[in-house]
Amino acid sequence: NWQVIYSGGQANRTEAGATSLLPLERAASSQSLHFPLPFLSGLLSNSDISIQFIGQEQLDSSLANHIRVQNTFASQPSWQSLSEFTISDIWLDASTSLPLKISRIRRDDGGWTPKIPISISYSNYQTVSGVRYPFTIQEFITDTLWATTTIQSVNFNTGLTDANFPLTQGGN
């Protein structure tokens, strides 16, 4: 068993009781996409995000608006070298604007480590507390289905705090 925690621009991996700080490049390129709402709301609240409309495309049986987002780190010049690690492609259903798919390239370093294409597809949307939420989530790694998650129930605002997600500070 292991866990990876992303918070405040950092990422840690805990395995067998030992916690290690992940490289900044991994933190920038690996935010969890399994639950799209926090990812998308983070984009909308970040003034450093660049949004580019790629065009309409057919995605499975749906017409989708394809957009590309990237954190420019314009307000944090010392982090601008991480910008290329934050590129994500998002496909939104053209009729509902619900996310159908989000993809990105996961990397640990510049040109020295493999680029791993990751994509998450969302379907079976249901309304929970006035929010449409995907109850089927599929993760693809290098275009191969790696996992399918079927959600049984969703609850919002259940009392979690930052203390539930400890981070180790420091490192390289």
Phi, psi and chi 1 to 4 in degrees:
 res  aa     phi    psi   chi1   chi2   chi3   chi4
   1 ASN       -  139.2  -69.6  -26.6      -      -
   2 TRP  -147.7  163.0   53.9  -89.2      -      -
   3 GLN  -143.6  147.9   66.1  179.8   -7.8      -
   4 VAL  -121.5  131.1  176.7      -      -      -
   5 ILE  -119.8  126.8  -60.3  171.4      -      -
   6 TYR  -113.1  125.7  -58.0   95.4      -      -
   7 SER  -163.4  137.7  179.0      -      -      -
   8 GLY    57.2   33.9      -      -      -      -
   9 GLY    80.4    8.0      -      -      -      -
  10 GLN  -120.8  162.0  -68.8 -173.4  -16.2      -
  11 ALA  -141.1  136.8      -      -      -      -
  12 ASN  -126.8  148.9  -72.6  -12.9      -      -
  13 ARG  -119.3  129.7  178.7 -178.4  171.6  106.6
  14 THR  -116.6  125.2  -58.2      -      -      -
  15 GLU  -145.0  131.5 -174.4  170.8    7.3      -
  16 ALA    53.5   37.9      -      -      -      -
  17 GLY    81.0   -6.1      -      -      -      -
  18 ALA  -103.5  132.0      -      -      -      -
  19 THR  -108.9  132.0  -60.5      -      -      -
  20 SER  -126.1  142.9   58.1      -      -      -
  21 LEU   -79.5  128.3 -174.3   66.2      -      -
  22 LEU   -84.1  155.8  -64.7  175.1      -      -
  23 PRO   -59.7  151.8  -12.8   20.6      -      -
  24 LEU   -58.1  -35.0  -72.8  174.9      -      -
  25 GLU   -61.4  -39.4  -65.6   86.3   -5.4      -
  26 ARG   -68.3  -41.4  169.3   68.2   72.6   89.1
  27 ALA   -61.5  -39.4      -      -      -      -
  28 ALA   -72.0  -27.9      -      -      -      -
  29 SER  -108.2    8.6   68.0      -      -      -
  30 SER  -132.5   18.8  -63.7      -      -      -
  31 GLN   -55.2  139.1 -179.0  177.7   -4.4      -
  32 SER   -61.9  131.0  176.3      -      -      -
  33 LEU  -107.9    2.9  -57.8  174.6      -      -
  34 HIS   -63.9  -30.7  -73.2   85.3      -      -
  35 PHE  -118.6  101.7  -58.5  106.0      -      -
  36 PRO   -68.8  -25.9   25.0  -32.9      -      -
  37 LEU   -58.8  -50.1 -171.1   59.5      -      -
  38 PRO   -63.0  -38.4  -19.8   28.7      -      -
  39 PHE   -63.0  -50.5  175.0   71.5      -      -
  40 LEU   -67.6  -40.0  -64.8  171.5      -      -
  41 SER   -67.2  -32.5   65.0      -      -      -
  42 GLY   -64.3  -37.3      -      -      -      -
  43 LEU   -63.8  -45.8  -65.8  174.3      -      -
  44 LEU   -68.6  -24.4  -64.5  173.2      -      -
  45 SER   -96.0    2.1   64.4      -      -      -
  46 ASN  -107.0  112.4 -175.7  -14.3      -      -
  47 SER   -70.2  -10.3   61.7      -      -      -
  48 ASP   -87.7   -1.6  -70.6  -14.7      -      -
  49 ILE   -79.1  130.9  -65.4  -64.6      -      -
  50 SER   -99.2  132.7  164.0      -      -      -
  51 ILE  -121.4  128.8  -58.7  173.5      -      -
  52 GLN  -126.1  127.4  175.8 -173.5    9.6      -
  53 PHE   -83.4  118.8  178.7   67.6      -      -
  54 ILE   -85.2  -42.2  -56.7  -61.6      -      -
  55 GLY   146.3  177.7      -      -      -      -
  56 GLN   -88.1  140.1  -75.6 -163.5  -33.2      -
  57 GLU  -141.2  155.0  -59.5  173.9    4.6      -
  58 GLN   -84.4  125.1 -164.7   68.5   31.4      -
  59 LEU  -124.6  107.9 -172.7   63.6      -      -
  60 ASP    54.2 -119.3  -63.8  -34.9      -      -
  61 SER  -100.5    9.6   62.1      -      -      -
  62 SER  -116.0  146.4  -60.7      -      -      -
  63 LEU   -84.0  128.5 -176.6   61.9      -      -
  64 ALA  -127.5  146.7      -      -      -      -
  65 ASN   -91.9  119.9  -68.7  -45.6      -      -
  66 HIS   -96.2  122.2  179.4 -176.6      -      -
  67 ILE  -125.8  155.5   61.4  172.2      -      -
  68 ARG  -121.5  132.0 -178.5  166.1  -68.8  144.6
  69 VAL  -121.4  152.3  -63.8      -      -      -
  70 GLN  -155.4  136.0  179.5  175.1    6.8      -
  71 ASN   -82.2  116.8 -170.4  -19.9      -      -
  72 THR   -82.4  -16.7   64.3      -      -      -
  73 PHE    54.2   33.5  -66.3  106.1      -      -
  74 ALA   -57.7  -33.4      -      -      -      -
  75 SER   -88.2   -2.9   66.7      -      -      -
  76 GLN  -132.6   75.1  -60.8  171.8  -59.9      -
  77 PRO   -52.9  -32.4  -24.3   33.1      -      -
  78 SER   -70.3  -14.3   63.3      -      -      -
  79 TRP  -102.9   -0.1  -74.0   34.4      -      -
  80 GLN   -61.0  -24.1  -73.3  178.3   -7.0      -
  81 SER   -66.8  -16.5   63.5      -      -      -
  82 LEU   -87.0   -6.7  -63.8  174.0      -      -
  83 SER   -55.4  -44.1 -178.2      -      -      -
  84 GLU   -63.3  -20.6   71.7  173.4  -77.9      -
  85 PHE   -81.3   -8.1  -65.5   89.7      -      -
  86 THR  -104.0    4.2   68.0      -      -      -
  87 ILE   -66.9  128.7  -62.6  169.8      -      -
  88 SER  -132.6  142.3  -65.3      -      -      -
  89 ASP  -104.9  134.4  -73.6  -72.6      -      -
  90 ILE  -127.6  132.6  -57.1  169.9      -      -
  91 TRP  -113.1  118.9  -71.9  -95.5      -      -
  92 LEU  -108.0  134.3  -57.1  172.4      -      -
  93 ASP   -55.2  128.0 -174.6  -74.9      -      -
  94 ALA   -65.3  -24.2      -      -      -      -
  95 SER   -97.5  -30.5   61.5      -      -      -
  96 THR  -109.8  -16.8   65.1      -      -      -
  97 SER    66.0   12.8  -63.1      -      -      -
  98 LEU   -78.3  143.7  -67.2  169.9      -      -
  99 PRO   -66.5  131.6   13.0  -17.2      -      -
 100 LEU  -101.1  -32.9  -63.4  172.8      -      -
 101 LYS  -160.4  143.2  179.3  179.5  175.2 -179.4
 102 ILE  -133.1  132.3  -58.8  175.2      -      -
 103 SER  -133.8  156.5   69.3      -      -      -
 104 ARG  -161.0  171.5   61.9 -179.2   -4.4 -179.2
 105 ILE  -107.0  122.9  -56.7  -65.6      -      -
 106 ARG   -91.9  132.0 -177.1  177.2  -66.5  159.0
 107 ARG  -145.2  150.3  -64.6  167.9   47.3 -165.8
 108 ASP   -98.9  -19.6  -79.1  -17.7      -      -
 109 ASP  -157.5  177.5 -161.4   -2.3      -      -
 110 GLY   -56.3 -117.9      -      -      -      -
 111 GLY   -86.2    2.4      -      -      -      -
 112 TRP   -91.9  -13.2  -59.7  105.1      -      -
 113 THR  -120.4  159.0   59.4      -      -      -
 114 PRO   -63.7  148.0  -10.2   17.4      -      -
 115 LYS   -93.4  122.0  -64.0  177.4 -179.3 -179.4
 116 ILE  -111.8  109.5  -57.6  169.9      -      -
 117 PRO   -71.4  126.7   -6.9   16.9      -      -
 118 ILE  -122.7  134.5  -54.2  -71.1      -      -
 119 SER  -140.7  148.2   65.8      -      -      -
 120 ILE  -124.4  129.1  -53.4  -69.0      -      -
 121 SER  -110.7  142.8  -65.9      -      -      -
 122 TYR  -121.5  137.6  -49.0   95.1      -      -
 123 SER  -155.0 -178.5   59.9      -      -      -
 124 ASN    55.4   51.3 -171.7   22.8      -      -
 125 TYR   -67.3  136.5  -82.8   88.0      -      -
 126 GLN  -132.3  153.8  -61.8  177.7   31.1      -
 127 THR   -90.8  125.1  -57.7      -      -      -
 128 VAL  -129.3  120.1  177.1      -      -      -
 129 SER    50.7   39.9  -59.2      -      -      -
 130 GLY    80.7    3.7      -      -      -      -
 131 VAL  -114.4  130.1  176.1      -      -      -
 132 ARG   -79.2  127.0  -58.3  -91.9  -52.6  177.2
 133 TYR  -133.4  137.3 -158.6   83.7      -      -
 134 PRO   -75.7  127.4   28.7  -33.7      -      -
 135 PHE   -98.1   -4.2  -86.2   58.9      -      -
 136 THR  -127.4  123.7  -58.0      -      -      -
 137 ILE  -129.7  125.3  -59.0  166.0      -      -
 138 GLN  -117.1  133.1  -67.0 -175.3  -56.8      -
 139 GLU  -108.4  130.7 -179.8  175.5    6.0      -
 140 PHE  -116.3  133.7  -64.8   82.7      -      -
 141 ILE  -118.8  124.9  -60.7  176.4      -      -
 142 THR    46.4   48.3   60.6      -      -      -
 143 ASP    64.4   13.4  -65.6  -34.8      -      -
 144 THR  -110.1  130.1  -59.4      -      -      -
 145 LEU   -60.1  120.7  179.2   60.6      -      -
 146 TRP  -104.1  -37.5 -174.0   74.4      -      -
 147 ALA  -157.0  145.6      -      -      -      -
 148 THR  -121.0  126.8  -62.2      -      -      -
 149 THR  -111.4  127.0  -57.4      -      -      -
 150 THR  -110.5  118.0  -57.1      -      -      -
 151 ILE   -81.8  133.8  -53.9  -64.7      -      -
 152 GLN   -93.4  -38.8  -60.8  -60.8  -44.9      -
 153 SER  -156.0  155.8   66.1      -      -      -
 154 VAL  -131.3  134.8  172.9      -      -      -
 155 ASN  -129.3  138.5  -66.7  -54.0      -      -
 156 PHE  -107.6  152.0  -65.0  105.5      -      -
 157 ASN    53.9   59.4  -60.7  -40.0      -      -
 158 THR   -94.4    9.5   59.0      -      -      -
 159 GLY    98.0   10.3      -      -      -      -
 160 LEU   -69.2  145.7  -65.7  175.2      -      -
 161 THR  -126.6  173.5   68.0      -      -      -
 162 ASP   -58.8  -27.1  -73.0  -16.6      -      -
 163 ALA   -63.4  -22.4      -      -      -      -
 164 ASN   -74.2   -8.7  -63.7  108.6      -      -
 165 PHE  -132.0   72.6  -54.5   96.0      -      -
 166 PRO   -67.8  144.8   26.5  -33.6      -      -
 167 LEU  -124.1  145.7  -74.5  173.5      -      -
 168 THR   -91.0  129.4  -59.4      -      -      -
 169 GLN   -91.4  150.5  -60.9  -68.0  -42.6      -
 170 GLY    99.9 -163.3      -      -      -      -
 171 GLY    95.2 -176.3      -      -      -      -
 172 ASN   -98.4      -  -65.4  -30.1      -      -
